[in-house]
Amino acid sequence: MSATIKITAIRLSQPIGELYIGRVPAKALIELAEADIRRITDREMEIMSGIQRNLSQSRVPQIRKYIETVDASFPNSIILNFDSKFLISRPEPLPNACNDDSLYCFEVSIDKNAFKIIDGQHRLSGFDGAKVNNFDLLVAFFIDLPVEDQAYLFSTINVNQTKVNKSLVYDLFEVSESRSPQRTAHLITKALNTDEDSPFYRRIKLLGVAPKFDDEVLYKAPLSQGTVAQRIVETISSDPMSDRDIIRRGKQIERTGSEIEKGLIFRKFFAEEKDGVILRIIKNYFRAVAEAFPDLWEGQDNPLSKTIGYGALMRLLVDAFSVGIQKDDLSFEFFSNLMAKVKENSEEDELMPPTFENFPAAGSGESKLYGKLKEWAELD
């Protein structure tokens, strides 16, 4: 007799039919379920079978890394279809203190074909090879649900998903009491937008939307909170999730000494909990930009003041920082002299003042603008 597993589940009734909600250890579910990948099953007629998309090989390692963090959680269910031929016996109702007749025990043969994954194949695949022991997963499973209903359910779940606003994601790090690159970037971004001496004062859309009070727009901002914070994170960490996990475990952020060469110019300050220094350097640099190009900075109809300009300038900051740190000078005066050189060298260039025609908002516009800024700054 093949090995079996018992699953306690609650029966639910919904318009599509009955389904069950239960708990299964992740390591056991790996042995019980697989995805029904959509594929060609007839070479001549190109007949298709299956409902799932192909597994993204880039997402699985990211999920596995998350699973191994100290506070990983998947509170949402993996949706499955159970093939009843792998049921050992008729599900038995379980007695319980609430006299609820919807609680059942299923005894299931441990077989890769027992369940087909309708939604959640990437989450489950992340557990394959993950260094984690006690991790229970919430499952919602139908029994012998027709393939057409499985396909409809999968497509409905995924086509209607709304991607979470990146600005909101960063803003929620303020709630956390643990240090992380994301939280530091959020707090710096917020300070840049609210400090009256900041070149970014009221230039950032917190939560990614125009700030309103009683339906009145308080000010127009060319940059989103998520955009600004993400670029700051990139100067602190190449793996912010792992850094957060290290700190949560009470360990110290390791440094190799080659961070600046990798563009992680603020990693040293973050590791030493000197977030104020990061804020001051960013203010010095962008104040120099604003004073060198006041019309472009104040206007919101040109690439320099928009997302591509911010991205290009942050990339230039990495180059400028490398020079300034060697001189032990990251003052406003240092950056001001650098921007004066940029302004002088750009005045005769046909690409100044920059336009969206020359530096498109999508595609290569940021890289092109960064290349010109670096050329004018003579940092090649």
Backbone torsions as a table, in degrees:
resi	resn	phi	psi	omega
1	MET	NA	135.2	-178.2
2	SER	-71.2	158.6	178.7
3	ALA	-65.6	148.2	-178.9
4	THR	-129.9	168.1	175.6
5	ILE	-139.6	144.2	177.8
6	LYS	-103.0	134.1	-178.2
7	ILE	-123.4	123.6	174.3
8	THR	-88.9	129.6	-175.1
9	ALA	-144.7	153.3	177.2
10	ILE	-102.5	132.2	178.5
11	ARG	-82.3	133.8	175.9
12	LEU	-121.3	148.8	174.1
13	SER	-114.6	125.8	178.2
14	GLN	-137.0	165.8	-177.5
15	PRO	-53.1	-34.5	-179.3
16	ILE	-71.1	-21.2	-178.6
17	GLY	137.8	-166.6	178.9
18	GLU	-82.0	145.0	171.3
19	LEU	-144.8	167.6	-175.1
20	TYR	-129.1	142.4	178.1
21	ILE	-112.4	125.0	-178.1
22	GLY	-145.7	-178.7	180.0
23	ARG	-120.5	130.3	178.5
24	VAL	-135.8	130.7	174.7
25	PRO	-58.8	139.5	-176.1
26	ALA	-56.2	-43.0	-178.2
27	LYS	-63.7	-32.3	177.6
28	ALA	-74.2	-39.9	-177.5
29	LEU	-65.1	-31.9	176.1
30	ILE	-57.8	-34.9	-179.2
31	GLU	-84.4	-6.6	-174.5
32	LEU	-110.4	-18.7	-169.8
33	ALA	-135.4	148.9	171.9
34	GLU	-147.4	162.0	-178.9
35	ALA	-86.6	145.4	176.4
36	ASP	-96.5	86.1	-173.9
37	ILE	-69.8	134.9	178.4
38	ARG	-71.3	129.3	-172.4
39	ARG	-155.5	166.2	175.8
40	ILE	-81.0	127.3	-179.0
41	THR	-112.9	-6.5	175.8
42	ASP	-133.4	112.0	-173.5
43	ARG	-60.0	-41.8	-174.6
44	GLU	-75.2	-46.7	-174.4
45	MET	-92.7	-7.2	-176.8
46	GLU	52.2	47.8	176.1
47	ILE	-76.3	134.2	-176.6
48	MET	-99.7	148.0	176.0
49	SER	-139.6	158.1	179.6
50	GLY	91.0	165.7	-176.6
51	ILE	-125.4	-18.0	-171.2
52	GLN	-88.2	150.6	169.3
53	ARG	-72.6	162.3	176.7
54	ASN	-67.3	149.4	179.6
55	LEU	-67.0	130.6	176.8
56	SER	-80.7	114.1	-176.7
57	GLN	-70.5	-15.7	177.5
58	SER	-84.3	-31.3	-177.7
59	ARG	-75.6	-35.6	-174.2
60	VAL	-59.1	-48.3	178.1
61	PRO	-61.0	-34.5	178.6
62	GLN	-65.1	-42.5	178.9
63	ILE	-67.2	-41.4	179.3
64	ARG	-60.5	-41.6	178.6
65	LYS	-62.8	-41.0	177.7
66	TYR	-64.2	-42.3	-179.2
67	ILE	-57.2	-32.9	-176.1
68	GLU	-85.2	-0.8	178.5
69	THR	-77.3	162.9	-170.7
70	VAL	-67.9	-25.1	-177.6
71	ASP	-125.9	36.7	179.0
72	ALA	-65.8	147.0	178.9
73	SER	-158.0	139.5	170.0
74	PHE	-124.9	82.3	-177.9
75	PRO	-77.1	-12.6	178.1
76	ASN	-91.0	153.1	-170.4
77	SER	-83.9	151.3	168.0
78	ILE	-89.6	129.0	-173.7
79	ILE	-97.8	129.3	-171.8
80	LEU	-132.8	161.6	167.0
81	ASN	-118.9	127.6	-177.8
82	PHE	-98.3	129.8	176.2
83	ASP	-86.1	113.7	-171.5
84	SER	-64.0	-15.7	179.4
85	LYS	-68.3	-12.4	177.4
86	PHE	-97.3	8.9	176.1
87	LEU	-84.5	125.6	-176.3
88	ILE	-70.9	-43.5	179.9
89	SER	-151.7	169.5	-179.6
90	ARG	-58.1	133.5	179.4
91	PRO	-56.4	134.4	-177.6
92	GLU	-101.6	129.5	174.0
93	PRO	-66.5	142.2	-176.8
94	LEU	-105.9	135.7	174.5
95	PRO	-68.7	144.9	179.3
96	ASN	-153.5	163.4	-173.3
97	ALA	-64.3	-22.5	-177.0
98	CYS	-92.5	2.4	-177.1
99	ASN	53.8	39.1	-179.6
100	ASP	-91.0	119.7	-177.1
101	ASP	-87.4	12.5	-179.4
102	SER	-102.2	7.6	-179.7
103	LEU	-96.5	124.9	-173.9
104	TYR	-131.2	159.2	173.1
105	CYS	-116.1	124.5	176.7
106	PHE	-107.8	131.3	170.2
107	GLU	-107.3	119.8	-169.5
108	VAL	-123.6	138.9	174.2
109	SER	-68.3	135.4	177.6
110	ILE	-78.3	102.9	-177.2
111	ASP	-150.3	139.9	-176.7
112	LYS	-61.2	-21.1	-177.6
113	ASN	-96.3	3.1	-177.2
114	ALA	-63.5	-40.3	180.0
115	PHE	-124.6	142.1	169.5
116	LYS	-108.3	134.9	-177.4
117	ILE	-81.2	122.4	174.5
118	ILE	-89.4	-42.4	177.9
119	ASP	-149.6	131.0	177.9
120	GLY	118.3	16.6	-176.5
121	GLN	-65.1	-32.8	179.8
122	HIS	-70.7	-41.1	177.3
123	ARG	-59.7	-46.9	-178.2
124	LEU	-67.8	-39.3	-179.9
125	SER	-63.3	-27.7	178.8
126	GLY	-62.8	-23.6	-179.8
127	PHE	-79.6	-14.5	179.9
128	ASP	-71.4	105.7	-178.0
129	GLY	91.2	-1.5	179.8
130	ALA	-72.3	143.2	179.6
131	LYS	-88.3	78.8	-178.1
132	VAL	-149.7	142.2	-177.5
133	ASN	-104.7	-77.0	-174.4
134	ASN	-86.1	96.9	179.0
135	PHE	-143.7	100.4	177.7
136	ASP	-86.8	146.1	178.3
137	LEU	-117.0	142.5	174.6
138	LEU	-85.2	128.2	179.1
139	VAL	-122.8	143.8	171.5
140	ALA	-119.8	120.7	-176.1
141	PHE	-132.0	141.7	172.5
142	PHE	-95.7	164.9	175.9
143	ILE	-116.5	118.6	178.1
144	ASP	52.8	44.2	176.6
145	LEU	-70.3	129.6	180.0
146	PRO	-55.3	147.5	-176.7
147	VAL	-58.1	-38.8	-179.1
148	GLU	-62.8	-35.8	177.4
149	ASP	-72.2	-35.8	175.5
150	GLN	-61.5	-45.2	-178.8
151	ALA	-63.7	-42.3	180.0
152	TYR	-64.1	-42.1	-179.4
153	LEU	-63.8	-45.3	179.7
154	PHE	-61.2	-48.2	-176.9
155	SER	-66.8	-37.4	179.8
156	THR	-66.6	-43.7	179.6
157	ILE	-60.2	-44.3	-171.0
158	ASN	-86.4	-32.1	-178.5
159	VAL	-72.8	-25.7	-176.9
160	ASN	-95.9	2.7	-180.0
161	GLN	-70.5	135.3	176.6
162	THR	-106.7	123.9	179.5
163	LYS	-66.1	134.7	-177.9
164	VAL	-68.1	134.3	178.1
165	ASN	-57.9	124.5	-177.2
166	LYS	-61.5	-32.4	178.3
167	SER	-64.0	-40.6	177.5
168	LEU	-64.9	-40.4	179.1
169	VAL	-56.7	-48.2	-179.6
170	TYR	-67.6	-38.5	-177.8
171	ASP	-62.4	-33.3	-178.4
172	LEU	-70.1	-15.9	176.7
173	PHE	-68.7	-15.6	176.5
174	GLU	-65.7	-28.9	180.0
175	VAL	-68.6	-30.3	-177.0
176	SER	-68.7	143.9	175.7
177	GLU	-95.5	-8.1	-178.9
178	SER	-89.5	141.5	175.0
179	ARG	-69.9	146.5	174.6
180	SER	-163.9	158.1	175.8
181	PRO	-57.6	-36.4	-179.4
182	GLN	-66.6	-42.9	-178.9
183	ARG	-66.8	-42.9	177.4
184	THR	-59.5	-45.2	-179.7
185	ALA	-63.1	-39.4	178.3
186	HIS	-63.3	-47.4	-177.1
187	LEU	-65.3	-36.7	177.0
188	ILE	-67.1	-43.3	178.9
189	THR	-60.0	-43.6	179.8
190	LYS	-64.4	-41.0	178.6
191	ALA	-65.1	-40.3	178.6
192	LEU	-59.9	-35.2	-177.0
193	ASN	-82.8	-25.6	-173.7
194	THR	-104.3	-21.3	179.1
195	ASP	-74.8	124.5	-175.7
196	GLU	-67.3	-20.5	178.5
197	ASP	-90.3	7.5	-177.6
198	SER	-89.3	139.6	175.4
199	PRO	-66.2	-13.9	178.6
200	PHE	-100.4	12.1	-177.1
201	TYR	-56.2	118.1	-179.7
202	ARG	57.6	35.3	175.4
203	ARG	-112.4	1.7	-175.2
204	ILE	-119.9	130.1	177.4
205	LYS	-83.9	100.3	176.3
206	LEU	-66.1	137.6	-173.5
207	LEU	66.3	9.9	173.7
208	GLY	79.0	6.7	-178.9
209	VAL	-129.3	156.6	178.9
210	ALA	-61.5	129.8	-178.9
211	PRO	-67.0	131.2	-178.4
212	LYS	-129.1	152.3	170.4
213	PHE	-137.2	117.9	-175.8
214	ASP	53.2	45.5	178.0
215	ASP	68.1	6.7	176.3
216	GLU	-97.0	125.3	177.4
217	VAL	-71.2	120.8	-175.5
218	LEU	-75.4	-39.3	177.2
219	TYR	-163.6	155.1	177.8
220	LYS	-92.5	130.6	-177.1
221	ALA	-125.0	130.4	-176.4
222	PRO	-81.8	-14.2	-174.5
223	LEU	-121.2	150.0	176.2
224	SER	-97.2	152.4	179.0
225	GLN	-57.0	-42.3	-178.7
226	GLY	-63.1	-40.5	179.9
227	THR	-64.0	-47.3	-178.0
228	VAL	-64.7	-47.0	-177.6
229	ALA	-65.0	-40.7	-177.8
230	GLN	-59.8	-42.6	-179.9
231	ARG	-66.6	-33.4	177.5
232	ILE	-69.5	-42.0	176.9
233	VAL	-55.8	-41.2	-177.2
234	GLU	-65.4	-17.9	176.0
235	THR	-92.1	-4.2	-178.1
236	ILE	-108.0	-40.6	-170.7
237	SER	-150.1	142.2	172.5
238	SER	-92.4	-8.7	179.3
239	ASP	-148.0	73.8	-174.7
240	PRO	-61.8	-32.7	179.9
241	MET	-64.7	-42.0	178.2
242	SER	-67.3	-38.0	178.2
243	ASP	-63.2	-41.7	178.0
244	ARG	-61.8	-41.8	-179.3
245	ASP	-64.5	-40.2	178.7
246	ILE	-60.6	-45.2	-179.6
247	ILE	-66.6	-40.9	178.8
248	ARG	-61.7	-28.5	179.7
249	ARG	-85.9	3.0	177.6
250	GLY	79.9	18.4	-179.2
251	LYS	-101.3	169.7	-178.7
252	GLN	-95.7	145.1	174.9
253	ILE	-68.3	125.6	-179.9
254	GLU	-83.7	146.5	176.9
255	ARG	-127.2	143.5	-177.0
256	THR	-100.8	-17.1	-176.9
257	GLY	93.4	-9.1	-178.9
258	SER	-113.2	19.7	-176.1
259	GLU	-60.2	-41.7	-176.9
260	ILE	-62.3	-39.4	178.8
261	GLU	-61.6	-27.2	-179.7
262	LYS	-92.2	4.6	-180.0
263	GLY	87.7	1.2	-178.5
264	LEU	-89.3	63.9	-169.8
265	ILE	-67.8	-25.5	-177.3
266	PHE	-103.2	8.0	-176.1
267	ARG	-64.4	-40.0	179.5
268	LYS	-59.1	-46.0	-179.1
269	PHE	-66.4	-38.1	178.5
270	PHE	-64.8	-44.9	-179.6
271	ALA	-62.2	-32.0	-179.8
272	GLU	-91.7	8.2	179.2
273	GLU	58.3	39.9	178.4
274	LYS	-107.9	57.9	-178.4
275	ASP	-63.1	-30.0	178.8
276	GLY	-62.7	-32.3	178.1
277	VAL	-67.4	-41.0	178.1
278	ILE	-60.0	-46.5	179.3
279	LEU	-59.6	-43.8	-177.7
280	ARG	-64.9	-41.6	-179.6
281	ILE	-64.9	-44.1	179.5
282	ILE	-62.5	-41.6	177.1
283	LYS	-61.6	-46.4	179.9
284	ASN	-56.7	-46.5	-175.1
285	TYR	-66.2	-51.3	-175.3
286	PHE	-75.6	-23.0	172.9
287	ARG	-67.0	-36.2	176.0
288	ALA	-64.7	-39.3	177.1
289	VAL	-63.7	-47.5	-177.2
290	ALA	-62.2	-36.8	-178.8
291	GLU	-79.1	-27.9	178.1
292	ALA	-76.4	-33.6	-177.9
293	PHE	-129.4	65.1	-173.7
294	PRO	-61.5	-41.0	-177.5
295	ASP	-67.4	-42.7	180.0
296	LEU	-68.1	-38.1	-176.8
297	TRP	-70.3	-40.8	-178.4
298	GLU	-76.6	-33.3	177.8
299	GLY	-74.0	148.4	-178.9
300	GLN	-117.5	28.9	-178.4
301	ASP	-120.8	23.5	-178.3
302	ASN	-138.6	158.3	-176.0
303	PRO	-61.1	-33.0	-175.1
304	LEU	-63.7	-32.6	-176.7
305	SER	-88.9	-5.5	-175.2
306	LYS	-101.8	-169.8	-176.2
307	THR	-59.3	-43.3	-177.7
308	ILE	-67.6	-33.0	177.4
309	GLY	-67.9	-43.7	177.4
310	TYR	-60.9	-43.5	179.1
311	GLY	-62.7	-44.6	179.9
312	ALA	-64.4	-40.5	-179.6
313	LEU	-69.1	-35.1	176.2
314	MET	-66.4	-35.7	176.2
315	ARG	-67.8	-38.4	177.7
316	LEU	-67.8	-32.5	178.1
317	LEU	-59.5	-36.4	177.9
318	VAL	-60.4	-44.6	178.6
319	ASP	-66.2	-43.9	-178.7
320	ALA	-65.7	-39.3	178.9
321	PHE	-60.3	-41.9	-179.0
322	SER	-60.0	-36.4	177.8
323	VAL	-75.0	-46.3	-176.7
324	GLY	-63.6	-38.3	-177.6
325	ILE	-67.7	-30.7	176.8
326	GLN	-68.9	-31.1	178.6
327	LYS	-90.3	-0.7	-176.1
328	ASP	55.3	43.1	-177.1
329	ASP	-146.2	106.0	175.9
330	LEU	-122.7	32.7	-176.8
331	SER	-78.2	169.8	174.6
332	PHE	-60.7	-37.9	-179.0
333	GLU	-62.1	-40.5	178.4
334	PHE	-61.7	-49.3	-179.1
335	PHE	-68.8	-32.5	178.8
336	SER	-64.1	-42.4	177.8
337	ASN	-64.0	-37.9	179.2
338	LEU	-65.3	-44.1	-178.8
339	MET	-70.8	-28.2	174.7
340	ALA	-64.5	-37.5	177.2
341	LYS	-67.6	-41.5	177.3
342	VAL	-59.3	-45.4	-178.3
343	LYS	-64.1	-45.2	-178.4
344	GLU	-62.2	-46.5	-177.4
345	ASN	-72.8	-21.4	-177.4
346	SER	-88.4	-15.4	-172.0
347	GLU	-62.8	-31.2	-179.1
348	GLU	-94.5	1.3	-177.5
349	ASP	-84.3	134.8	-178.1
350	GLU	-66.5	-15.3	-179.9
351	LEU	-87.1	2.4	175.7
352	MET	-110.7	140.4	-6.6
353	PRO	-68.7	150.3	-175.5
354	PRO	-68.8	142.6	176.5
355	THR	-126.3	162.9	178.3
356	PHE	-70.9	-16.9	175.9
357	GLU	-71.5	-39.4	179.0
358	ASN	-83.2	-31.7	-179.3
359	PHE	-128.5	81.9	-175.1
360	PRO	-61.6	146.4	-178.0
361	ALA	-66.8	-24.8	178.5
362	ALA	-113.2	153.3	176.5
363	GLY	83.9	-126.2	-169.7
364	SER	-91.5	6.2	-175.1
365	GLY	-57.7	-43.9	-179.0
366	GLU	-63.8	-46.5	-178.8
367	SER	-63.2	-38.4	179.3
368	LYS	-65.9	-43.4	179.7
369	LEU	-66.3	-42.2	176.9
370	TYR	-59.0	-43.3	179.6
371	GLY	-59.8	-41.4	179.4
372	LYS	-69.7	-41.8	178.4
373	LEU	-60.6	-41.8	179.8
374	LYS	-66.4	-37.7	177.6
375	GLU	-65.3	-46.8	-179.4
376	TRP	-67.0	-29.9	179.3
377	ALA	-80.8	-7.2	-178.9
378	GLU	58.0	44.7	179.5
379	LEU	-106.3	11.0	178.9
380	ASP	-68.2	NA	NA
